[in-house]
Amino acid sequence: MKHTIQIPEWAVEIYSDLSDWERHARAVNDIAPNGIWELDLPDDAYFEYCFVDAEGQMLPDPTNELKADTPWYPAARALTGPSYQANEYLYPPTQDLNPIERYKLDSKHLSGKLAERRRIMSYTPKGFENTPLPIIYIQDGLAYARVAQTPLVLETLLAEEKIAPAHLVFIEPKDRSVEYPYNPHYQSFVMDEVLPMMESTLAFDSNRIAMGASLGGLASGLLAWNYPEHFHTVISQSGAFLGSPEDLDYYGSEASWLLEQLQTSNPNRFKQQLSWYVDCGNLEWLADINKSLSQTLVDKGYRTASNFRNAGHNWVNWRNGLADALMFALPKT
């Protein structure tokens, strides 16, 4: 479906899913030099954007009343195709939940700019408080707990007998752009400090799952890759797999360190068969690398599932894929 958007006279930049918002803004003159932005989106698409004026203020499209469902960009507007359908678990029914437990951790591995007391949260499904369960270690924990409502989705799927139970551990970063990509200090923080603390606190059955979105997806993949004896499954949503330890450009890099490792290594390096769930939008700059990574995983014989929706780099997209990801990682059997 073609969308024709009249650019306001005051707009100088466009933030959108195509460029990860302010982190890679596009000038109006580059996208719509004649004042008209033409987007040809699939009929089932979900896409978010907003405009920016000369003072750097984000402002909504005055011609579009459909507010995007995002906690960070109140000016964002959404475009949906006539065939777009939200996943049935995008807004799960409200129900009573166990309390989210909160912890504080002073890290010995994170120093200098990163040396701040860290917040960790956990959720255990009702009725399984003393049962040894897998643990899902989730990057960008606060967003997955509050925005994605992961505990509520988990409980809903459990009530419908579509998944097995698991503990959720939410890890909150201080500076995700520094900590998540190829940072050995952050990985040591997770492995040497977060895991022992949580696994001595929660009833644990030895099955670990790493999960995250965007740079959090990269961090999750790196944890499983660098510590293959510790993890069973990776859930990556729009994983930022472009770049390398020497090239931290997740927008323009032609390199992909993790993809190269997968292509050149033997899957038998893992003591247990590592499973991957690769989830991404087709309307974002990370679509191609995620498709290449997913195909490589299949070719190498990993247990792999992928889900590519006609959506952008946003939380509605990731929430639309969350239930399917949990069903893959926590099969009922």
SVG drawing of the C-alpha trace seen along z (x, -y; Angstrom):
<svg xmlns="http://www.w3.org/2000/svg" viewBox="-8 -26 47 60">
<polyline fill="none" stroke="black" stroke-width="0.4" points="0.0,0.0 1.3,-3.4 1.4,-6.1 1.9,-9.7 2.9,-12.0 3.0,-15.8 6.2,-17.0 5.4,-20.0 7.3,-23.2 9.0,-23.3 10.4,-19.7 14.1,-19.3 14.6,-15.6 12.6,-12.4 13.0,-9.8 11.6,-6.4 12.0,-2.6 14.1,-2.6 17.0,-4.3 16.6,-3.6 15.2,-7.0 17.6,-9.7 20.6,-7.4 20.6,-7.7 18.2,-10.4 17.5,-11.2 17.3,-14.8 14.0,-15.7 15.8,-17.0 17.3,-13.5 14.1,-11.6 11.5,-14.1 13.2,-17.0 9.8,-18.0 8.0,-18.0 6.3,-14.7 7.4,-11.4 6.2,-8.4 6.3,-5.1 5.3,-1.8 4.5,0.5 3.1,4.0 -0.6,4.4 0.1,6.0 2.7,3.5 3.2,1.7 5.6,-1.3 6.5,-4.2 7.9,-7.7 7.9,-11.4 9.3,-14.7 12.0,-16.9 12.1,-20.7 15.1,-23.1 15.4,-23.2 15.7,-19.4 12.2,-19.0 10.3,-15.8 6.8,-16.6 4.0,-14.4 2.8,-14.3 -0.2,-16.8 -2.0,-14.8 -1.8,-11.4 -3.9,-10.8 -2.7,-7.2 -0.3,-7.4 2.4,-4.8 2.4,-2.5 5.8,-3.4 7.0,-4.6 9.9,-6.7 8.6,-8.8 5.3,-10.5 5.4,-12.3 5.6,-9.1 2.9,-8.2 2.1,-4.8 1.2,-3.6 -0.7,-0.4 -1.7,1.5 -5.3,2.7 -4.2,6.3 -2.2,5.6 -3.3,7.7 -1.8,7.5 -0.7,10.8 -3.3,12.1 -0.8,11.6 0.1,8.1 -2.3,7.0 -2.7,10.1 -5.7,10.2 -5.0,8.8 -4.6,11.3 -3.1,11.6 0.7,12.0 3.3,12.8 5.3,9.8 8.5,9.0 11.4,9.4 14.2,6.7 17.9,7.1 20.9,4.8 24.3,5.9 27.7,4.1 29.8,5.4 33.6,6.0 33.8,6.4 32.3,3.1 34.5,0.2 34.9,-3.5 32.0,-4.9 30.1,-1.6 30.7,-1.1 27.3,-1.7 25.1,0.5 23.0,2.5 19.3,3.4 18.2,7.0 14.6,8.2 13.1,11.6 9.7,13.1 8.6,16.7 5.2,17.9 2.5,18.6 2.6,22.1 6.2,22.7 7.9,20.8 9.8,23.9 10.1,25.8 13.4,26.0 12.9,24.2 14.9,22.8 15.9,19.2 15.5,16.7 18.2,13.9 16.7,10.8 18.7,7.7 16.9,4.3 15.1,5.9 13.0,2.9 11.5,2.5 10.8,6.3 9.1,6.3 7.0,3.1 6.6,2.4 6.5,5.9 4.7,7.2 6.7,10.4 5.4,11.8 1.8,11.4 2.5,13.0 4.3,15.9 1.4,16.5 -1.2,16.3 0.6,18.9 1.0,21.1 -2.7,20.9 -3.4,21.9 -0.9,24.8 1.2,23.6 4.6,23.4 6.5,24.9 7.3,22.6 10.5,20.6 11.9,17.9 12.4,14.5 15.5,12.5 15.6,8.9 19.0,7.2 19.0,3.5 22.0,1.8 23.5,-1.6 24.8,-2.4 23.7,0.3 25.6,-1.1 28.8,-0.5 28.0,2.6 26.2,4.8 28.5,4.9 31.6,7.0 32.3,5.8 34.1,8.6 33.6,6.7 29.9,6.8 29.9,10.4 31.9,11.3 29.5,9.3 26.6,11.4 28.4,14.7 30.4,14.3 28.1,12.2 24.5,12.2 24.2,15.9 25.6,17.1 23.5,14.6 20.2,15.6 20.9,19.3 21.6,19.4 18.3,17.5 15.9,19.2 15.1,22.8 17.1,23.6 17.1,26.7 20.4,25.8 18.6,24.7 19.5,21.1 18.0,19.0 19.5,15.6 17.1,13.1 17.2,9.5 16.2,7.0 18.5,4.9 21.8,4.5 20.3,6.7 19.9,9.4 23.6,9.1 24.6,9.3 22.5,12.4 24.0,14.1 27.5,13.2 26.8,14.7 25.7,18.0 28.5,18.0 31.3,17.2 30.0,19.5 28.5,22.4 28.4,24.8 26.1,22.4 23.2,21.7 20.6,23.8 18.7,21.2 19.0,17.7 16.0,15.4 17.0,12.5 14.6,9.8 16.0,7.5 19.5,8.5 22.1,5.7 24.4,8.2 26.2,5.7 29.7,4.6 32.5,6.3 34.7,5.7 36.8,3.3 33.9,1.8 31.0,0.7 28.9,-0.6 25.5,1.0 24.1,-1.0 26.6,-1.1 29.1,1.7 29.4,4.5 31.0,6.8 29.2,9.1 31.5,10.8 28.9,13.2 27.8,14.3 31.4,14.9 31.9,17.0 28.9,19.1 29.9,19.6 33.4,20.8 33.0,22.8 31.8,26.3 28.5,26.5 29.9,29.4 31.8,26.9 28.7,26.8 28.3,29.4 24.6,29.2 22.7,28.4 22.2,24.6 18.8,23.4 18.2,20.0 15.0,18.0 15.6,15.1 12.8,12.5 13.0,9.3 11.0,6.8 11.3,6.5 11.1,2.7 14.4,2.1 18.0,1.9 18.8,5.1 16.5,7.4 19.1,8.6 21.7,9.5 19.1,11.3 18.0,13.3 21.6,14.3 22.3,15.3 19.1,17.4 19.9,19.2 23.4,19.9 22.1,21.4 19.8,23.6 22.6,24.6 24.8,25.5 22.2,27.7 21.2,25.7 17.6,26.0 16.4,22.7 13.1,20.8 12.7,17.4 9.9,14.9 10.1,11.9 7.1,9.6 6.4,6.5 7.2,4.2 10.0,1.8 12.4,1.6 10.0,0.9 8.4,2.5 5.0,3.2 7.0,5.4 8.8,7.2 5.7,7.6 4.0,9.1 6.7,11.8 7.2,12.4 4.7,15.2 6.0,17.2 9.5,16.8 8.5,18.1 6.7,21.0 9.9,21.9 12.1,21.6 9.8,23.3 8.1,26.1 5.4,27.8 6.9,31.2"/>
</svg>
